[in-house]
Amino acid sequence: MTPATDPPRAYFNSAVTTFPETSDPQLLAFHRRLPGYMPTPLVRAPHLAAALGVREVWVKDESGRLGLPAYKILGASWATYRELEALFGPFGPWATPGDLAAQLRRHLPLTLVTATDGNHGRAVARVARWLGLGAHILVPQDMVPARIHAIEAEGARVEVVPGTYDEAVAAAARLADARHLVISDTAWAGYTRVPGWVIEGYGTIFREIDAQLRASGGRPPDLVAVQMGVGALATAVVRHYRAPGREARVVGVEPTRADCVRRSLAAGQPTGAPGPHPSIMAGLNCGQVSPLAWPFLRDGLSASVVIPDARAEEAMRLLARDGVTSGESGAAGAAGLLELLAGELSAQAREALAVTPGSTVLVLSTEGATDPDAYARILRGES
């Protein structure tokens, strides 16, 4: 593993390994029973492909997933179901969340608790509403009102915690007891079961992509870009695209001021990025990599890159030209590739990642316009 030099914005790893792909065979069947399930679109992005200098780019558009504007509901719903089943199951036969709610009624009151930068908390609140449970969502003090109101609209109690996302995580952990179940997408000492299920839940995205590429005659990707906060989604990407028999290179992307993964890779061990984390990529504003994710990111990422907000805004406008509504965090994966393949690191990155004009690239657009006013302003080119 060799650090990039001047400027130190990227990290390349030429010694990536493979990981056994482990996934519950019931996962996709579970998600199909949730209200409004259907695969999200896999979209060709010719404008982004031209900007990156590659043959084709596919964008998995998660701006409309199970009625919410982000992919997080996949992990939140699966982890909640598995945790409730571990505590109160086994469940009898069920076809809808309402059937599960009926089986849980004798165990009430129960409240789902989590910390969030936005989308995960809204997803947990939605699952709680489906199941007739309470929801207590803790958010950092800099969360924009639009995202707080969206969580409250799910019926959740929202608590603003003085400080960063990491301090909200610590506050949520202290609430855990027999009536308050913490559904976190990051892990800590003694708490790994639920975040492991969150990661597993994201696997539905990749099953859909595989099926969509087969149906369209598309090629498997040579390069996959994924945005990183605590690293849960990136871990799911590594577990799928670095499984035996798959050879895609995986690139992780973070905001410049919340680069805990890049710092950890450079140090060879988990290393924090102290707050505040003021990036517009709010869903990625995390100061600590999940210890559950760390081994997969350390050994499975071919590169890690940090990006300024301006790159995310550029990617949002470019994706819009390809018909994809992508918010600040949602466009970060595409932005990371622009930084690597169209910026001053281009020559080094193309060689390290074996990118050619014939390459096929996959980008995950993880959210839609979760702050509509900001999205409209950025597309107009206003700061």
C-alpha positions in Angstrom: 0.0 0.0 0.0 1.6 3.3 -1.1 0.4 6.7 -0.1 -0.1 9.3 -2.9 2.1 12.4 -2.7 1.6 16.0 -3.5 -1.2 16.8 -2.9 -2.1 14.1 -0.4 -5.7 13.7 -1.4 -5.7 10.1 -2.5 -4.4 6.7 -1.3 -3.8 3.8 -3.6 -3.6 0.1 -2.6 -2.1 -2.3 -5.1 -2.5 -5.3 -2.8 -6.2 -5.6 -2.4 -7.6 -9.0 -1.5 -10.9 -10.9 -1.9 -13.5 -11.6 0.7 -16.0 -14.5 0.9 -19.5 -13.2 0.0 -21.8 -13.8 2.8 -25.5 -13.0 2.4 -28.7 -14.2 3.9 -30.7 -16.0 1.2 -33.9 -14.5 2.7 -32.7 -10.9 2.3 -34.3 -10.1 -1.1 -37.5 -11.9 -0.2 -37.7 -9.8 3.0 -37.4 -6.5 1.1 -40.0 -7.6 -1.5 -42.5 -7.8 1.3 -42.1 -4.1 2.3 -44.5 -1.5 1.0 -43.7 -0.2 -2.4 -40.7 -2.4 -3.1 -39.4 -2.4 -6.7 -35.8 -2.3 -8.0 -34.4 1.2 -8.3 -33.3 2.2 -11.8 -29.8 1.5 -13.3 -29.2 4.3 -15.6 -26.6 4.9 -18.4 -24.8 8.2 -17.9 -23.1 9.2 -21.2 -22.3 12.7 -20.0 -20.5 11.4 -16.9 -18.7 8.8 -19.1 -17.4 11.5 -21.4 -16.2 13.5 -18.5 -14.3 10.5 -17.1 -13.0 9.3 -20.4 -14.4 5.8 -20.2 -16.6 3.6 -22.4 -19.7 3.7 -20.2 -20.9 4.6 -16.8 -23.9 3.0 -15.0 -25.6 4.9 -12.2 -27.7 3.1 -9.6 -30.2 5.7 -8.8 -31.4 5.4 -5.2 -33.4 8.6 -5.1 -36.6 6.7 -4.7 -36.2 3.6 -2.5 -39.3 2.2 -0.7 -40.9 5.6 -0.7 -37.8 7.4 0.7 -35.1 9.4 -1.1 -32.2 7.2 -0.2 -31.0 3.6 0.0 -30.7 3.5 3.8 -34.1 1.9 4.3 -32.6 -1.4 3.0 -30.2 -1.7 5.9 -32.4 -0.2 8.6 -35.3 -2.5 7.8 -33.3 -5.7 7.6 -31.3 -4.9 10.8 -34.5 -4.0 12.7 -36.2 -7.1 11.6 -33.3 -9.4 12.5 -32.8 -7.7 15.9 -36.5 -8.0 16.8 -36.5 -11.6 15.7 -33.4 -12.3 17.9 -35.1 -10.7 20.9 -38.7 -11.7 20.4 -38.9 -14.3 17.7 -39.2 -16.6 15.9 -42.0 -14.8 14.1 -44.9 -16.6 12.6 -45.7 -16.4 8.9 -46.1 -12.8 7.7 -46.8 -11.0 4.4 -46.7 -7.3 5.4 -45.1 -5.2 8.1 -48.6 -4.9 9.6 -48.5 -8.7 10.3 -45.2 -8.3 12.1 -46.6 -5.3 14.1 -49.4 -7.6 15.3 -47.0 -10.2 16.5 -44.9 -7.5 18.4 -47.9 -5.9 20.1 -47.5 -7.9 23.3 -44.0 -6.7 23.7 -44.8 -3.0 23.6 -43.8 -0.3 24.4 -40.6 -0.5 22.3 -38.7 2.4 20.8 -36.1 2.3 18.0 -33.1 4.7 18.7 -30.4 5.8 16.4 -28.0 8.7 15.6 -28.0 10.0 12.0 -26.8 12.6 9.6 -30.2 12.3 7.9 -31.1 9.4 5.8 -30.5 6.5 8.2 -32.5 8.2 10.9 -35.4 8.8 8.6 -35.3 5.2 7.5 -35.3 3.9 11.1 -38.2 6.2 11.8 -40.1 4.8 8.8 -39.5 1.2 10.0 -40.7 2.1 13.4 -43.9 3.5 11.9 -44.5 0.4 9.9 -44.1 -1.8 13.0 -46.1 0.4 15.4 -43.0 1.2 17.5 -41.7 4.5 18.8 -38.7 6.2 17.2 -36.1 8.5 19.0 -33.6 9.9 16.5 -30.5 11.9 17.6 -29.0 14.4 15.1 -25.9 16.6 15.2 -26.4 20.3 15.8 -25.6 21.3 12.2 -28.3 19.3 10.5 -30.4 21.4 8.1 -34.1 22.0 9.0 -35.4 20.2 5.9 -33.8 16.9 7.0 -35.0 17.3 10.6 -38.6 18.0 9.4 -38.5 14.9 7.2 -37.6 12.7 10.1 -40.3 14.3 12.3 -42.8 13.7 9.5 -42.3 10.0 10.0 -43.6 10.4 13.6 -40.3 10.3 15.3 -39.0 12.3 18.2 -35.9 14.2 17.0 -33.3 15.2 19.6 -30.6 17.7 18.5 -27.3 16.8 20.2 -24.7 19.6 20.8 -21.7 18.6 18.7 -21.0 16.3 15.7 -22.5 13.1 14.4 -20.0 11.1 16.5 -21.3 12.7 19.6 -24.8 11.9 18.6 -23.8 8.3 18.2 -22.4 8.2 21.7 -25.6 9.8 23.1 -27.7 7.2 21.3 -25.7 4.3 22.7 -26.3 5.5 26.2 -30.1 5.2 25.7 -30.0 1.4 25.1 -32.1 -0.6 27.5 -34.8 -3.3 27.4 -37.3 -0.9 25.9 -35.0 1.1 23.6 -33.3 -0.8 20.8 -30.4 1.0 19.1 -30.4 0.5 15.3 -27.0 2.0 14.4 -25.1 1.7 11.1 -21.8 2.1 12.9 -20.2 -0.3 15.4 -18.4 0.1 18.7 -16.9 -2.2 21.3 -19.5 -4.8 22.3 -22.0 -3.6 19.6 -21.5 -5.2 16.2 -24.6 -7.4 15.6 -27.0 -4.7 14.4 -24.5 -2.8 12.2 -23.5 -6.1 10.6 -27.1 -6.6 9.6 -27.3 -3.1 8.3 -24.4 -3.8 6.0 -25.9 -7.1 4.9 -29.2 -5.3 4.1 -27.5 -3.2 1.5 -26.8 -6.4 -0.5 -30.1 -6.1 -2.2 -28.7 -3.2 -4.2 -26.1 -5.4 -5.8 -28.4 -8.3 -6.5 -30.6 -5.8 -8.4 -27.6 -4.4 -10.3 -26.4 -7.9 -11.3 -29.9 -8.8 -12.6 -30.3 -5.4 -14.4 -26.9 -5.8 -16.2 -27.7 -9.3 -17.3 -31.1 -8.2 -18.6 -29.6 -5.3 -20.6 -26.6 -7.2 -21.9 -24.3 -4.9 -19.9 -20.8 -5.8 -18.8 -19.8 -6.2 -15.2 -18.1 -3.0 -13.9 -14.3 -2.7 -14.0 -14.4 0.1 -11.4 -17.0 0.9 -8.7 -17.1 4.2 -6.8 -18.8 4.4 -3.4 -19.1 7.3 -0.9 -18.0 6.7 2.7 -19.1 8.0 6.1 -18.5 5.3 8.7 -18.0 2.8 5.8 -21.0 0.6 6.0 -22.1 0.9 2.4 -18.5 0.7 1.2 -18.1 -2.5 3.1 -21.1 -3.9 1.3 -19.6 -2.9 -2.0 -16.3 -4.5 -1.1 -18.0 -7.7 0.0 -19.8 -8.0 -3.3 -17.3 -6.7 -5.9 -14.2 -8.2 -4.2 -15.7 -11.6 -3.7 -13.9 -14.5 -5.4 -14.4 -14.5 -9.2 -15.0 -10.7 -9.3 -12.2 -8.3 -10.1 -13.7 -4.8 -10.0 -11.6 -2.2 -8.4 -13.4 -0.2 -5.6 -12.8 3.5 -4.9 -14.0 5.0 -1.7 -14.8 8.7 -1.5 -15.0 11.1 1.5 -15.4 14.9 2.1 -12.0 16.6 2.6 -12.9 17.6 6.2 -14.3 14.3 7.2 -11.7 11.9 5.9 -11.5 9.3 8.6 -11.0 6.4 6.2 -8.2 8.1 4.3 -6.5 9.0 7.5 -6.9 5.5 8.8 -5.4 4.0 5.6 -2.4 6.3 5.8 -1.9 5.4 9.5 -2.5 1.7 9.1 -5.1 1.8 11.9 -8.4 3.5 12.6 -7.7 7.2 13.0 -10.3 9.8 13.7 -11.0 13.1 11.8 -11.8 15.6 14.5 -14.9 17.8 13.9 -16.5 20.0 13.1 -17.3 18.5 9.8 -18.9 21.4 7.7 -19.2 19.7 4.3 -22.4 20.0 2.3 -22.1 16.2 2.0 -23.9 15.8 5.3 -24.5 12.1 5.1 -20.7 11.6 5.0 -19.8 13.9 7.9 -18.4 11.3 10.2 -15.2 11.4 12.3 -14.7 7.7 13.0 -14.6 4.7 10.7 -16.7 1.8 11.9 -14.5 -0.9 13.4 -16.7 -3.5 11.7 -16.0 -1.8 8.3 -12.3 -1.2 8.8 -10.8 -4.5 7.8 -12.8 -4.5 4.5 -11.8 -1.0 3.7 -8.2 -1.5 4.5 -7.8 -4.6 2.4 -10.6 -4.1 -0.2 -10.3 -0.6 -1.5 -8.1 0.0 -4.4 -8.1 3.7 -3.8 -9.5 6.3 -1.3 -9.9 9.9 -2.3 -11.2 13.0 -0.6 -13.1 15.7 -2.4 -14.1 19.4 -1.7 -17.7 20.4 -1.8 -17.2 22.0 -5.3 -16.6 18.5 -6.8 -19.8 17.2 -5.3 -21.7 20.2 -6.8 -20.1 19.6 -10.2 -21.1 15.9 -10.0 -24.7 16.9 -9.1 -25.0 19.1 -12.2 -23.4 16.4 -14.4 -25.7 13.7 -13.1 -28.7 15.9 -13.7 -27.7 16.1 -17.4 -27.9 12.3 -17.4 -31.4 12.4 -15.9 -30.4 11.5 -12.3 -31.5 13.6 -9.3 -28.6 13.2 -6.9 -28.1 15.1 -3.7 -24.8 16.3 -2.2 -23.9 13.0 -0.5 -25.5 11.0 -3.4 -23.2 12.5 -6.0 -20.1 12.0 -4.0 -19.1 8.8 -5.7 -19.2 10.4 -9.1 -17.4 13.4 -7.7 -14.6 11.2 -6.4 -14.1 9.7 -9.9 -14.0 13.2 -11.4 -11.3 14.1 -8.9 -9.3 11.0 -9.7 -9.8 10.6 -13.4 -10.4 14.1 -14.7 -8.2 16.1 -12.2 -4.5 16.5 -11.6 -4.2 12.9 -10.2 -5.5 11.5 -13.5 -2.4 9.9 -14.9 -1.5 8.2 -11.6 -5.0 7.1 -10.9 -5.6 5.6 -14.4 -2.5 3.6 -14.1 -3.1 2.5 -10.5 -6.8 1.5 -11.2 -6.1 0.1 -14.7 -8.7 2.5 -16.2 -8.8 2.7 -20.0 -11.1 4.3 -22.6 -12.8 0.9 -22.8 -13.6 0.7 -19.1 -17.0 0.2 -17.6 -17.7 2.2 -14.4 -20.5 1.8 -11.8 -21.5 4.8 -9.6 -23.9 4.6 -6.7 -26.1 7.7 -6.4 -27.2 7.1 -2.8 -29.8 9.9 -2.4 -32.0 12.3 -4.2 -32.6 15.9 -3.3 -33.0 15.6 0.5 -32.5 19.4 0.8 -34.6 20.6 -2.1 -33.7 24.3 -1.8 -30.0 23.6 -1.7 -30.3 21.2 -4.7 -32.1 23.8 -6.8 -29.5 26.4 -5.8 -26.6 24.1 -6.7 -28.1 23.2 -10.1 -28.4 26.9 -10.9 -24.7 27.2 -10.2 -25.2 29.4 -7.1 -23.0 29.0 -4.0 
